[in-house]
Amino acid sequence: MKKRFTRRSGIYDEVNKKWVIILLSLITFIFIIFTIISINYAVNQVEKDNFIGQNSSESSSSDISNSDNLPIEVSFIPTIIEHDPVEYSYFTDAYFIGDSITVGLGNYSIINQSNVVADIGLNLQTIDTKKIINSPEGFVTALKSLQFKDPKKIYIMLGSNGISWQPLNVMVDKYSSFIDQIKSQHPLADVYISSIPPVTNAKQKSDVRFANSKIDEYNLMLLEIAKDKKVYYLNSSSILKDEYGNLIDLYAEKDGMHLKKEAYQSLFEYYSKHTKKE
């Protein structure tokens, strides 16, 4: 009885071994097929990519060679990478439009007084109407005064007067309109929008209308104007901030908003390191 059982058990073992061998062979076969398919797919994909790349290159070459008929549009980048400072003479044909903060550029002799087109209290509501500059025709607006000059560069810093009471969207609309007028009157001039400075922490705490978070939001909106109008944007406020984003106390006058001479020196240094390449 035991011998019969042992014999049957041996037969079952042999059958099981055959099935294991068949199963392993089947798995190996499937693996080989899958590998072949994967390799073919990879090769085809590479060939396809090469074909597309070649066509793209040929298409680009064709566009360039046919640029008279199909001009290539290059995206305008409003920000400028920092470089070595330019000579002071670069600013002899530059004019600076703004409010009392810009007035300081002339008062501290950072910029020639005749190149400053600014006035205390000037804001985006009055920029088109307030007569601030003496000219051959008497006192005229900032924009009108530039008609008697030949500006190659125009720097604009507006918004510190108004940030506390004007809605940001209204300020941005008026700013955009003013940029349009500048570009229409001086289409060959390089136009720079300069971000407005922050205030000290004490200033924003004493008057929340001047919150630096609001000033930062406004400055970001100015960047969008620069992109839209294809003019340059200067993040000049960045060099006036402490580690918390407030105006550095050593740069601030007692009101926590206006700037000392040291701040203007840093501001001008920033300007001289962020200019369009000649």
C-alpha positions in Angstrom: 0.0 0.0 0.0 2.8 2.3 0.9 4.7 1.6 -2.3 1.6 2.4 -4.4 1.2 5.7 -2.6 4.8 6.6 -3.1 4.6 5.8 -6.8 1.6 8.0 -7.2 3.3 10.8 -5.3 6.3 10.6 -7.6 4.0 10.8 -10.6 2.4 13.9 -9.2 5.8 15.5 -8.6 6.9 14.9 -12.1 3.6 16.4 -13.4 4.0 19.5 -11.2 7.6 20.0 -12.4 6.4 20.0 -16.0 3.7 22.6 -15.2 6.3 24.8 -13.4 8.6 24.5 -16.4 5.8 25.4 -18.8 4.7 28.3 -16.7 8.2 29.7 -16.4 8.7 29.3 -20.1 5.5 31.2 -20.7 6.5 34.0 -18.4 9.9 34.3 -20.1 8.2 34.4 -23.5 5.9 37.1 -22.4 8.8 39.1 -21.0 10.7 38.8 -24.2 7.7 40.0 -26.3 7.2 42.9 -23.9 10.8 43.9 -24.1 10.8 43.8 -27.9 7.7 46.0 -28.0 9.2 48.5 -25.6 12.4 48.8 -27.5 10.5 49.3 -30.8 8.3 51.9 -29.2 11.3 53.8 -27.8 13.1 53.7 -31.2 10.0 55.0 -32.9 9.6 57.7 -30.4 13.1 58.9 -30.8 12.8 59.0 -34.5 9.5 60.9 -34.2 11.1 63.4 -31.9 14.1 63.9 -34.2 11.7 64.4 -37.1 9.7 67.0 -35.2 12.9 68.7 -34.0 14.2 68.8 -37.5 11.0 70.2 -38.9 10.9 72.7 -36.1 14.5 73.8 -36.8 13.7 74.0 -40.5 10.5 76.0 -39.8 12.5 78.4 -37.5 15.1 78.8 -40.2 12.4 79.4 -42.7 10.8 82.0 -40.5 14.1 83.8 -40.0 14.9 83.7 -43.7 11.4 85.0 -44.5 11.4 87.6 -41.7 10.3 90.3 -44.2 7.1 88.5 -44.8 6.6 86.8 -41.4 8.2 88.9 -38.6 9.1 87.1 -35.5 7.6 88.5 -32.3 10.0 88.6 -29.4 8.5 88.8 -25.9 9.3 92.0 -24.1 10.9 91.7 -20.7 10.4 94.8 -18.5 12.9 94.0 -15.8 16.6 94.6 -16.2 19.4 92.4 -14.8 21.9 94.2 -12.6 25.1 95.2 -14.3 28.1 97.4 -13.6 27.1 101.0 -13.0 27.0 103.3 -16.0 28.8 106.7 -16.0 26.9 109.7 -14.6 26.8 111.1 -18.2 24.2 108.5 -19.0 21.7 110.5 -17.1 22.3 113.9 -18.8 19.4 113.3 -21.2 17.2 111.5 -18.6 14.3 113.2 -16.9 12.7 112.2 -13.6 8.9 112.7 -13.1 7.4 112.4 -9.7 6.2 113.9 -6.4 8.1 115.1 -3.4 10.2 111.9 -3.2 11.5 112.6 -6.7 12.0 116.3 -5.7 14.7 115.0 -3.3 16.8 113.8 -6.2 17.4 117.4 -7.2 17.5 118.9 -3.7 20.3 116.6 -2.7 22.1 117.1 -6.0 21.8 113.5 -6.9 20.4 114.5 -10.3 20.8 117.9 -12.0 17.9 120.0 -10.9 16.9 120.8 -14.5 16.4 117.1 -15.1 13.8 116.8 -12.3 10.2 117.2 -13.4 8.5 116.9 -10.0 6.5 118.7 -7.4 5.4 118.3 -3.8 2.0 116.8 -3.6 1.8 115.7 -7.2 -0.3 112.6 -7.7 -2.0 110.6 -10.4 -5.1 112.7 -10.1 -3.3 116.0 -10.8 -0.4 114.8 -13.1 -2.3 115.9 -16.2 -3.5 119.3 -14.9 -1.1 120.7 -12.2 1.3 123.2 -13.7 4.6 122.7 -12.0 7.5 123.5 -14.3 8.5 126.9 -15.6 8.9 127.0 -19.4 9.0 129.4 -22.3 5.2 129.4 -22.2 5.1 129.9 -18.4 4.3 127.2 -15.9 3.1 124.0 -17.5 2.3 120.4 -16.6 5.0 117.7 -16.3 4.1 116.3 -19.7 4.0 119.7 -21.4 7.4 120.6 -20.0 9.0 117.6 -21.8 8.0 119.1 -25.1 10.7 121.8 -24.6 13.3 119.1 -23.9 14.7 116.1 -25.8 14.5 113.3 -23.3 16.2 110.0 -24.3 15.2 108.4 -21.0 12.2 109.1 -18.8 11.9 107.9 -15.2 8.6 107.9 -13.5 7.9 107.4 -9.8 4.2 108.2 -8.9 1.9 106.9 -6.3 3.2 107.7 -2.9 0.8 110.6 -2.9 -2.5 108.8 -3.2 -1.7 105.3 -2.0 -3.5 106.2 1.3 -6.8 107.3 -0.2 -7.1 106.5 -3.9 -8.4 103.0 -5.0 -5.5 101.0 -6.5 -7.5 100.2 -9.7 -8.1 104.0 -10.3 -4.4 104.8 -9.8 -3.4 102.0 -12.2 -5.8 103.2 -14.9 -4.5 106.8 -14.6 -0.9 105.5 -14.6 -1.5 103.5 -17.7 -3.1 106.5 -19.5 -0.1 108.7 -18.5 2.3 106.1 -19.9 0.4 106.2 -23.2 0.8 110.0 -23.3 4.5 109.8 -22.6 5.1 107.2 -25.3 3.0 109.1 -27.8 4.9 112.3 -27.2 8.3 110.6 -27.0 8.1 107.4 -28.9 11.9 106.9 -29.1 12.6 107.5 -25.4 13.3 104.7 -23.0 10.6 104.8 -20.3 11.3 103.4 -16.8 8.6 102.9 -14.2 10.2 103.0 -10.7 8.4 101.3 -7.8 7.5 103.6 -4.9 9.4 103.2 -1.6 8.0 101.5 1.5 7.4 103.3 4.7 8.9 102.6 8.1 7.2 100.1 10.4 6.3 102.9 12.8 4.6 104.8 10.0 2.4 101.9 8.9 1.5 101.1 12.5 0.5 104.7 13.1 -1.5 104.9 9.9 -2.7 101.6 8.3 -3.6 103.4 5.1 0.2 103.3 4.3 0.5 99.6 5.0 3.6 98.2 3.1 1.5 95.3 2.0 -0.6 97.7 0.1 2.4 99.5 -1.3 3.8 96.1 -2.5 0.5 95.3 -4.1 0.6 98.6 -6.0 4.2 98.0 -7.1 3.3 94.6 -8.5 0.5 96.3 -10.5 3.1 98.7 -11.9 5.1 95.8 -13.1 2.0 94.6 -15.0 1.6 98.0 -16.5 5.3 97.8 -17.7 4.6 94.5 -19.3 1.5 95.7 -21.0 3.0 99.0 -22.2 6.4 97.5 -23.1 8.3 99.9 -20.8 11.0 99.1 -18.2 10.3 98.4 -14.6 12.7 99.1 -11.8 12.2 97.4 -8.5 14.1 100.2 -6.8 12.1 99.9 -3.5 13.9 96.7 -2.8 17.2 98.4 -1.9 15.3 100.6 0.6 13.8 97.8 2.6 14.9 96.1 5.8 14.6 92.3 6.3 10.9 92.8 7.1 10.0 94.8 4.0 9.8 98.1 5.8 11.7 101.3 4.9 15.2 101.2 6.6 15.0 103.5 9.6 18.4 105.1 8.8 17.0 106.0 5.3 13.9 107.7 6.7 13.0 111.2 7.6 11.0 111.7 10.8 7.7 111.2 9.0 8.7 107.6 8.2 7.9 108.2 4.5 10.3 110.7 2.9 14.0 109.8 2.3 17.3 111.1 3.6 20.3 111.7 1.4 21.7 108.2 2.0 18.6 106.7 0.6 18.8 108.8 -2.6 22.4 107.7 -3.0 21.4 104.1 -2.8 18.5 104.8 -5.1 20.7 106.4 -7.7 23.2 103.6 -7.5 20.4 101.2 -8.2 19.4 103.2 -11.2 22.9 103.3 -12.6 23.1 99.5 -12.3 19.8 98.8 -14.0 19.8 100.5 -17.4 18.9 99.4 -20.9 21.9 98.3 -22.8 23.0 100.9 -25.3 
